[in-house]
Amino acid sequence: MATVGAPHGVRGAVKLTVYAADPLGLKRYNPFETGEGARLKLTKVRLIGKSIVGEFEGIADRNAAEALRGAELHVPRQRLPRPDADEFYHVDLIGLEARTVGGELLGTVRAVSDFGAGDLLEIDGENSILVPFTRAVVPEIDFDAGTLTIDPPPGLLEDGDADDAHPDDAQLDDGGPDSA
C-alpha cells in the first residue's frame, strides 16, 4: 500500500510513497503490517506541498520516525476493495505466463513497474523484457488460464545483436591503416 520515507519534522511524521488510488484515504486500511512483522496504525495523513505525510500511533519523535524509513506497509488482501470487472491489482499479474498472439511463450510476469512513463510488465523468460502495459500491447488477460497475451509492437522482441543488423547499417570503411 505504501513505503515509509524520510522523517518530516521532529514530532515523528514521515513522508510516504503511496500506491493506492486515494493516497489521503490510506487510514481506512489500518492497521498495516510491515515486512518485518510490525503492526502500525496511521493516525493522520495529509498533503504537504507535493508530499504525502503520515503520522503513526506511538511514533513521537524524529529518531523513531527514522527507524521506520524503508518499511513497506501491507494489508491482507481480504481488506482491499473488490476490483471492478475490467480492473485488477498489479499483484494479480505477477506469475502469469506471457504469450504472444501466435502462442509463443515469452516467460512469466515478474513485476509491474512505473518509471514515470506508464506501467511496464517485466517478463522473465529466455530473455528478460519490459513490455508496455497498454491495452494495445496486452490485449487479453485470462486469470483462469494464468496467461496474458502480448501483441508486441515492431522491434520489441528483437535482441539487437550485430549479426542481425540491417544491411544498410554496415560499417563504413574509415580509410584507416587496416583498410584495403
Secondary structure as GFF3:
##gff-version 3
##sequence-region A 1 180
A	DSSP	beta_strand	2	8	.	.	.	ID=ss1
A	DSSP	beta_strand	13	18	.	.	.	ID=ss2
A	DSSP	three_ten_helix	23	29	.	.	.	ID=ss3
A	DSSP	beta_strand	32	33	.	.	.	ID=ss4
A	DSSP	beta_strand	39	40	.	.	.	ID=ss5
A	DSSP	beta_strand	42	48	.	.	.	ID=ss6
A	DSSP	beta_strand	51	56	.	.	.	ID=ss7
A	DSSP	alpha_helix	62	68	.	.	.	ID=ss8
A	DSSP	beta_strand	72	73	.	.	.	ID=ss9
A	DSSP	three_ten_helix	77	79	.	.	.	ID=ss10
A	DSSP	three_ten_helix	90	92	.	.	.	ID=ss11
A	DSSP	beta_strand	97	100	.	.	.	ID=ss12
A	DSSP	beta_strand	105	114	.	.	.	ID=ss13
A	DSSP	beta_strand	119	124	.	.	.	ID=ss14
A	DSSP	beta_strand	129	132	.	.	.	ID=ss15
A	DSSP	beta_strand	140	142	.	.	.	ID=ss16
A	DSSP	beta_strand	147	150	.	.	.	ID=ss17
A	DSSP	three_ten_helix	162	164	.	.	.	ID=ss18
A	DSSP	three_ten_helix	167	169	.	.	.	ID=ss19
###
